[in-house]
């Protein structure tokens, strides 16, 4: 078999120079990894091929790689393991790694010893057969591990004994799921059994590495399939017990004929997959109902009211455990907090509608460009769509909200949003009236801003008069 190397080099012309220089210096050099796998799949399907990343493996040791590319910027990111990065003239980086073997994995992640080796030994140390392929500079595929037959059979299989491969790095269990999602493959039976046996050991891996694999799974168009695999293999309860705990939690059949909360969540995730939503929206989908078990228990099985507030705490704890950034946590918490409220948008007053829509507003974009002007609200609409389509409501839940959103945007064109409201009156103006700092001042300011956003107050004088009237009303109530 041959990969369409011409298409690869058209996208990455510097790869040809890397291969040529290494070959002229008397070293074997081949393309390895995902680029070969994806190139072979493209050849089988007769489809175009444009890999994002290209990695090279060579018989040249690190010091020789540095010498051969003396006129290029070379980064020693893993020289101990024979991994160098050669920077192309256009700034793109290419991994050039020395053929090696590895021995001993006492920490379940890194080899205790590395030795330079030949190409076949290098390929046999890799994780899965579909990733153990190499290609010569002319595109001819070198397959010593049975990767081509597994590509044809659409299987993820470890190279050699799966238990030994996973003991070298337990993260490979999550990588198996991720590659199954990326490629739309099944996991081979013996590999599946080995994952299930070793699932309790996944928490020996750092939470940062687990998080990265989860994000990569969510970024595929088959993340719902991935989460079903994680559950079936015994991994989900180890890394996200909050989501696994949704199984068996009943829901009212008239609203949720699809089944329990776990089933609903994964169907909603399938909708997000189909619509190619971001991993942030998919995290919102995963966590939006995570408070339902506790809410149901608190209400002694009567209802799940307030589950979004409970879900906030659970979501924050889970995302912090997985070492997500504060920015990512805040974005997902907004979705969990507001996912019920956005469904009531048509029933809200105009001021409250504007406050919700303009959360996190980016004023540099035009009002009609909703995804970029109001990214937080746009993600909230995406979550609503997934939530509704995974229930008995479907379009009856999301269509009125979309229609009302259009009306809110038309209104915003008239009042120009929260910035306009704040320009008419702010907290300093209320302090100048003699209103003391504290909750009353905030409450009065919010009520004035709501009237402005609703289009009921259009000038600064009107705003000040309304604020004064509210303060007088408060003072009068206190004197009585």
C-alpha positions as CSV (number, residue, x, y, z in Angstrom):
1,X,0.0,0.0,0.0
2,X,1.0,3.6,-0.7
3,X,-0.2,6.8,1.0
4,X,-0.8,9.9,-1.2
5,X,2.5,11.4,-0.2
6,X,2.3,14.1,-2.9
7,X,-0.8,15.5,-1.1
8,X,1.0,15.4,2.2
9,X,4.1,17.2,0.9
10,X,1.9,19.8,-0.9
11,X,0.5,20.7,2.6
12,X,3.9,20.3,4.4
13,X,6.7,21.0,1.9
14,X,9.4,21.2,4.6
15,X,8.8,17.5,5.4
16,X,10.5,16.7,2.0
17,X,13.5,18.7,3.0
18,X,13.7,16.9,6.4
19,X,13.6,13.5,4.8
20,X,16.1,14.4,2.1
21,X,18.6,15.9,4.5
22,X,18.5,12.8,6.8
23,X,18.8,10.5,3.8
24,X,21.7,12.3,2.3
25,X,23.5,12.1,5.7
26,X,23.2,8.3,5.4
27,X,20.3,7.8,7.8
28,X,17.0,6.0,7.4
29,X,14.0,8.4,7.7
30,X,10.3,7.6,7.5
31,X,7.0,9.3,8.2
32,X,5.2,7.8,11.2
33,X,2.1,8.0,13.3
34,X,-1.3,9.6,12.5
35,X,-0.3,11.0,9.2
36,X,0.4,7.5,7.8
37,X,-2.7,6.1,9.4
38,X,-4.9,8.8,8.0
39,X,-3.1,8.6,4.6
40,X,-3.8,4.9,4.4
41,X,-7.5,5.5,5.2
42,X,-7.7,8.2,2.6
43,X,-6.2,5.8,0.0
44,X,-8.6,3.1,0.9
45,X,-11.6,5.5,0.6
46,X,-10.3,7.4,-2.4
47,X,-10.6,10.6,-0.5
48,X,-8.4,13.8,-0.3
49,X,-5.7,13.8,2.3
50,X,-4.4,16.9,4.1
51,X,-2.8,16.0,7.5
52,X,-2.5,18.6,10.2
53,X,0.7,17.2,11.7
54,X,3.5,15.1,10.3
55,X,6.0,13.3,12.5
56,X,9.3,11.8,11.3
57,X,11.3,8.9,12.8
58,X,15.0,8.3,11.9
59,X,18.1,6.3,12.7
60,X,19.9,9.5,13.4
61,X,20.6,10.1,17.1
62,X,19.7,13.5,18.6
63,X,23.1,15.1,18.3
64,X,23.2,14.1,14.6
65,X,19.7,15.6,14.0
66,X,21.0,18.9,15.6
67,X,24.1,18.8,13.3
68,X,22.1,18.1,10.1
69,X,19.7,21.0,10.8
70,X,22.4,23.4,12.2
71,X,20.8,26.2,10.1
72,X,17.4,25.7,11.5
73,X,15.9,26.3,14.9
74,X,15.9,22.9,16.8
75,X,14.1,22.4,20.1
76,X,15.2,19.7,22.5
77,X,11.8,18.9,23.9
78,X,12.7,15.3,24.8
79,X,16.3,14.7,23.9
80,X,16.6,12.0,26.5
81,X,13.9,10.1,24.6
82,X,15.4,11.0,21.2
83,X,12.7,13.5,20.4
84,X,13.7,16.8,18.7
85,X,11.6,19.5,17.1
86,X,12.8,21.1,13.8
87,X,11.2,24.4,13.0
88,X,10.4,25.1,9.4
89,X,10.9,28.5,7.7
90,X,7.2,29.2,8.0
91,X,7.3,28.5,11.8
92,X,5.6,25.1,11.7
93,X,7.2,22.6,14.0
94,X,8.0,19.0,13.0
95,X,8.9,16.2,15.5
96,X,12.0,14.2,14.4
97,X,12.5,11.3,16.7
98,X,15.3,8.7,16.9
99,X,14.2,5.0,16.5
100,X,14.1,3.6,20.1
101,X,13.0,0.8,22.4
102,X,11.8,1.4,25.9
103,X,12.0,-0.8,29.0
104,X,10.3,-0.6,32.4
105,X,7.4,1.7,33.3
106,X,7.5,1.8,37.1
107,X,5.4,4.9,37.2
108,X,2.8,3.7,34.7
109,X,3.7,6.5,32.3
110,X,7.3,6.9,31.4
111,X,9.9,4.3,30.4
112,X,12.7,3.7,33.0
113,X,15.2,3.2,30.2
114,X,15.5,4.1,26.5
115,X,17.9,2.6,23.9
116,X,18.4,3.5,20.3
117,X,17.1,0.8,18.0
118,X,16.0,-0.1,14.4
119,X,12.7,0.9,12.7
120,X,10.9,-2.4,13.4
121,X,11.7,-2.3,17.1
122,X,10.5,1.4,17.2
123,X,7.2,0.5,15.5
124,X,6.6,-2.4,17.8
125,X,6.9,-0.3,21.0
126,X,3.9,1.9,20.0
127,X,0.4,1.7,21.4
128,X,-2.1,0.6,18.7
129,X,-1.6,-1.2,15.4
130,X,-3.2,1.6,13.5
131,X,-0.6,4.0,14.9
132,X,2.3,1.6,14.3
133,X,2.6,2.3,10.6
134,X,5.4,4.0,8.8
135,X,5.8,5.4,5.2
136,X,9.0,5.7,3.2
137,X,9.6,9.1,1.4
138,X,7.9,7.7,-1.7
139,X,4.7,6.9,0.3
140,X,5.1,3.1,0.5
141,X,3.7,1.9,3.8
142,X,5.8,-0.2,6.2
143,X,3.5,-2.4,8.3
144,X,5.1,-4.9,10.8
145,X,2.3,-4.8,13.3
146,X,-0.9,-5.6,11.3
147,X,-2.1,-2.0,11.2
148,X,-3.4,-2.1,7.6
149,X,-5.6,-5.2,8.3
150,X,-7.0,-3.5,11.4
151,X,-7.7,-0.3,9.4
152,X,-9.7,-2.4,7.0
153,X,-11.5,-4.2,9.8
154,X,-12.0,-0.8,11.5
155,X,-10.6,-2.0,14.8
156,X,-8.5,-0.4,17.6
157,X,-6.1,-3.1,18.8
158,X,-3.0,-2.8,20.9
159,X,0.4,-3.9,19.5
160,X,1.2,-7.1,21.4
161,X,-0.2,-8.0,24.8
162,X,-2.8,-5.3,25.7
163,X,-2.2,-5.7,29.4
164,X,1.5,-5.0,28.9
165,X,0.7,-2.0,26.7
166,X,-1.6,-0.5,29.3
167,X,0.8,-1.2,32.2
168,X,3.3,1.0,30.3
169,X,0.9,3.9,30.3
170,X,-2.6,3.6,31.7
171,X,-3.7,6.7,29.7
172,X,-3.7,4.4,26.7
173,X,-7.1,3.1,27.9
174,X,-8.6,6.5,27.3
175,X,-6.6,6.9,24.1
176,X,-8.2,3.7,22.8
177,X,-11.6,5.3,23.3
178,X,-10.5,8.5,21.7
179,X,-9.2,6.8,18.6
180,X,-12.4,4.8,18.4
181,X,-14.3,8.1,18.4
182,X,-12.0,9.8,15.9
183,X,-12.1,7.0,13.4
184,X,-15.5,5.5,14.0
185,X,-13.9,2.1,14.9
186,X,-14.7,-0.6,17.4
187,X,-12.3,-1.7,20.1
188,X,-11.0,-5.2,19.6
189,X,-12.3,-7.8,22.1
190,X,-9.1,-8.6,23.9
191,X,-8.2,-5.0,24.1
192,X,-11.6,-4.2,25.6
193,X,-11.2,-6.9,28.2
194,X,-7.8,-5.6,29.2
195,X,-9.2,-2.1,29.6
196,X,-12.1,-3.3,31.7
197,X,-9.6,-5.2,33.9
198,X,-7.3,-2.2,34.3
199,X,-10.0,0.5,34.6
200,X,-9.5,1.1,38.3
201,X,-5.9,2.0,37.6
202,X,-6.8,5.0,35.4
203,X,-6.7,7.3,38.4
204,X,-2.9,6.7,38.7
205,X,-2.7,9.0,35.8
206,X,-2.6,12.8,36.5
207,X,-6.0,14.6,36.2
208,X,-4.5,17.0,33.6
209,X,-3.7,14.1,31.2
210,X,-7.2,12.6,31.8
211,X,-8.8,16.0,31.1
212,X,-6.9,16.4,27.9
213,X,-8.1,13.0,26.6
214,X,-11.7,13.8,27.6
215,X,-11.5,17.1,25.7
216,X,-10.2,15.2,22.6
217,X,-13.1,12.8,22.9
218,X,-15.5,15.6,23.1
219,X,-13.9,17.3,20.1
220,X,-14.7,14.3,17.9
221,X,-18.1,13.9,16.1
222,X,-18.8,10.7,18.1
223,X,-18.4,11.8,21.7
224,X,-21.7,10.2,22.8
225,X,-20.3,6.9,21.4
226,X,-17.2,7.6,23.4
227,X,-19.0,8.1,26.7
228,X,-21.0,4.9,26.2
229,X,-17.6,3.2,25.7
230,X,-16.2,4.8,28.8
231,X,-19.2,3.6,30.8
232,X,-19.2,0.1,29.4
233,X,-15.5,-0.3,30.0
234,X,-15.7,0.8,33.6
235,X,-13.8,4.1,33.1
236,X,-16.6,6.6,33.4
237,X,-17.3,5.9,37.1
238,X,-13.6,6.3,37.9
239,X,-13.1,9.7,36.2
240,X,-16.6,11.3,36.1
241,X,-18.7,9.6,38.8
242,X,-21.0,12.6,38.6
243,X,-22.1,11.6,35.1
244,X,-22.1,7.8,35.8
245,X,-24.4,8.6,38.8
246,X,-27.1,9.8,36.4
247,X,-27.9,6.2,35.5
248,X,-31.2,4.9,36.9
249,X,-32.5,8.4,37.9
250,X,-36.1,8.5,36.6
251,X,-37.8,11.4,34.9
252,X,-41.4,12.2,34.2
253,X,-42.4,10.2,31.1
254,X,-44.6,13.0,29.7
255,X,-41.5,15.3,29.4
256,X,-38.8,12.6,29.0
257,X,-40.1,9.6,27.2
258,X,-36.5,8.8,26.3
259,X,-35.7,7.4,29.7
260,X,-33.5,8.2,32.7
261,X,-31.2,11.2,33.1
262,X,-28.1,9.4,31.8
263,X,-30.0,8.3,28.7
264,X,-31.3,11.8,28.2
265,X,-27.8,13.3,28.6
266,X,-26.2,11.0,26.0
267,X,-29.0,11.6,23.5
268,X,-28.4,15.4,24.0
269,X,-24.7,14.8,23.5
270,X,-25.5,12.9,20.2
271,X,-27.3,16.1,19.0
272,X,-24.3,18.2,19.9
273,X,-22.1,15.7,17.9
274,X,-24.4,15.9,14.8
275,X,-24.3,19.8,15.0
276,X,-20.5,19.8,15.6
277,X,-20.8,21.9,18.7
278,X,-17.7,22.9,20.7
279,X,-16.3,20.9,23.6
280,X,-17.5,23.7,26.0
281,X,-21.1,23.2,24.8
282,X,-20.7,19.4,25.2
283,X,-19.4,19.9,28.7
284,X,-22.5,22.0,29.4
285,X,-24.6,19.1,28.0
286,X,-22.9,16.6,30.2
287,X,-23.3,18.6,33.3
288,X,-26.6,20.4,32.8
289,X,-28.7,17.8,34.7
290,X,-26.0,16.6,37.0
291,X,-27.9,18.1,40.0
292,X,-31.0,16.0,39.4
293,X,-30.1,13.0,41.7
294,X,-29.6,15.2,44.7
295,X,-32.6,17.4,43.9
296,X,-34.8,14.4,43.7
297,X,-33.5,13.0,46.9
298,X,-33.9,16.3,48.7
299,X,-37.6,16.5,47.5
300,X,-38.1,12.9,48.6
301,X,-38.8,11.8,45.1
302,X,-41.5,14.4,44.4
303,X,-39.6,16.6,41.9
304,X,-36.2,17.9,40.7
305,X,-36.8,21.6,41.2
306,X,-33.6,23.6,41.8
307,X,-31.4,21.0,40.2
308,X,-29.5,23.6,38.3
309,X,-28.3,25.3,41.5
310,X,-27.2,22.0,42.9
311,X,-25.6,21.2,39.6
312,X,-23.5,24.3,39.8
313,X,-21.6,23.0,42.9
314,X,-21.2,19.5,41.4
315,X,-20.0,20.8,38.1
316,X,-17.4,23.2,39.7
317,X,-16.0,20.4,41.9
318,X,-15.7,18.0,38.9
319,X,-14.1,20.5,36.6
320,X,-11.6,21.6,39.3
321,X,-10.7,18.0,39.9
322,X,-10.0,17.7,36.2
323,X,-7.9,20.8,36.3
324,X,-9.9,22.8,33.8
325,X,-9.0,26.5,33.6
326,X,-11.1,29.1,35.5
327,X,-12.2,30.5,32.1
328,X,-13.5,27.1,31.0
329,X,-15.2,26.5,34.4
330,X,-16.9,29.9,34.3
331,X,-18.2,29.2,30.7
332,X,-19.7,25.8,31.7
333,X,-21.1,27.1,35.0
334,X,-23.0,29.8,33.1
335,X,-24.6,27.1,30.9
336,X,-25.6,24.9,33.8
337,X,-26.9,27.8,35.8
338,X,-29.1,29.3,33.0
339,X,-30.2,26.2,31.0
340,X,-33.6,26.2,32.6
341,X,-34.1,30.0,32.6
342,X,-33.4,30.4,28.9
343,X,-36.4,28.2,28.1
344,X,-38.5,30.8,29.9
345,X,-37.1,33.7,27.8
346,X,-40.5,34.5,26.1
347,X,-42.1,34.9,29.5
348,X,-39.4,37.3,30.9
349,X,-39.7,41.0,31.1
350,X,-37.6,42.8,28.4
351,X,-35.0,44.1,30.9
352,X,-34.3,40.6,32.2
353,X,-34.2,39.2,28.7
354,X,-31.5,41.8,27.7
355,X,-29.5,41.0,30.8
356,X,-29.4,37.3,29.9
357,X,-28.7,37.8,26.2
358,X,-25.9,40.3,26.8
359,X,-24.0,38.2,29.4
360,X,-20.3,38.3,28.3
361,X,-21.1,40.6,25.4
362,X,-18.3,41.5,23.0
363,X,-19.1,44.9,21.7
364,X,-16.6,44.8,18.9
365,X,-18.9,42.7,16.8
366,X,-22.2,43.7,15.1
367,X,-25.4,42.9,16.9
368,X,-26.6,40.6,14.1
369,X,-23.5,38.4,14.5
370,X,-25.0,36.7,17.6
371,X,-22.3,33.9,18.0
372,X,-19.5,36.4,18.2
373,X,-21.3,39.3,19.8
374,X,-23.0,37.2,22.5
375,X,-20.9,34.0,22.7
376,X,-22.1,32.9,26.1
377,X,-25.8,33.3,25.1
378,X,-25.2,31.6,21.7
379,X,-23.8,28.5,23.6
380,X,-26.8,28.6,25.9
381,X,-29.1,28.4,22.8
382,X,-27.0,25.5,21.6
383,X,-27.4,23.7,24.9
384,X,-31.2,24.4,24.8
385,X,-31.4,22.9,21.4
386,X,-29.6,19.7,22.5
387,X,-31.6,19.5,25.7
388,X,-35.0,19.9,23.9
389,X,-34.2,17.6,21.0
390,X,-33.3,14.9,23.6
391,X,-36.7,15.1,25.3
392,X,-40.4,15.1,24.4
393,X,-40.4,18.9,23.8
394,X,-38.2,19.2,20.8
395,X,-39.0,22.3,18.6
396,X,-41.8,23.3,20.9
397,X,-39.2,24.2,23.5
398,X,-36.5,25.9,21.4
399,X,-38.4,27.5,18.5
400,X,-40.3,30.1,20.7
401,X,-36.9,31.0,22.4
402,X,-35.3,31.6,19.0
403,X,-38.2,33.7,17.9
404,X,-38.0,35.8,21.1
405,X,-34.2,36.1,20.7
406,X,-34.8,37.8,17.4
407,X,-37.1,40.3,19.0
408,X,-34.6,41.0,21.8
409,X,-31.9,41.6,19.2
410,X,-34.2,44.1,17.4
411,X,-34.8,45.8,20.7
412,X,-31.1,46.0,21.4
413,X,-30.6,47.8,18.1
414,X,-32.8,50.5,19.5
415,X,-31.3,50.8,23.0
416,X,-27.8,49.5,22.2
417,X,-27.5,47.3,25.2
418,X,-26.3,47.5,28.8
419,X,-23.5,50.0,27.9
420,X,-26.2,52.5,27.1
421,X,-28.1,51.8,30.3
422,X,-24.9,52.3,32.4
423,X,-24.1,55.5,30.5
424,X,-27.4,57.0,31.7
425,X,-27.0,56.2,35.4
426,X,-24.6,54.4,37.6
427,X,-23.8,53.7,41.2
428,X,-22.0,57.0,41.7
429,X,-25.1,58.9,40.7
430,X,-27.1,57.1,43.3
431,X,-24.4,57.8,46.0
432,X,-24.7,61.5,45.0
433,X,-28.4,61.3,45.8
434,X,-27.6,60.2,49.3
435,X,-28.4,56.5,48.8
436,X,-25.9,54.6,51.0
437,X,-23.7,51.8,49.7
438,X,-25.2,48.4,50.1
439,X,-27.9,46.0,48.9
440,X,-30.6,48.7,48.5
441,X,-28.3,50.8,46.2
442,X,-27.7,47.7,44.0
443,X,-31.4,46.8,43.9
444,X,-32.4,50.3,42.9
445,X,-29.8,50.4,40.2
446,X,-30.9,47.1,38.8
447,X,-34.5,48.2,38.6
448,X,-33.6,51.4,36.8
449,X,-31.4,49.5,34.3
450,X,-34.2,47.0,33.7
451,X,-36.6,49.9,32.8
452,X,-33.9,51.4,30.5
453,X,-33.3,48.0,28.8
454,X,-37.0,47.5,28.4
455,X,-37.2,50.8,26.5
456,X,-39.3,52.5,29.2
457,X,-36.7,55.1,30.1
458,X,-34.8,56.9,27.4
459,X,-33.0,59.8,29.0
460,X,-30.7,60.5,32.0
461,X,-33.2,62.8,33.6
462,X,-35.9,60.1,33.5
463,X,-33.5,57.6,35.0
464,X,-32.5,59.9,37.9
465,X,-36.2,60.7,38.6
466,X,-37.1,57.1,38.7
467,X,-34.2,56.3,41.0
468,X,-35.2,59.1,43.3
469,X,-38.8,57.9,43.4
470,X,-37.6,54.4,44.3
471,X,-35.4,55.7,47.1
472,X,-38.2,57.9,48.4
473,X,-40.5,54.9,48.4
474,X,-37.9,52.9,50.3
475,X,-37.3,55.7,52.9
476,X,-41.1,56.2,53.3
477,X,-41.6,52.5,53.9
478,X,-38.9,52.6,56.6
479,X,-40.3,55.6,58.3
480,X,-43.7,53.9,58.6
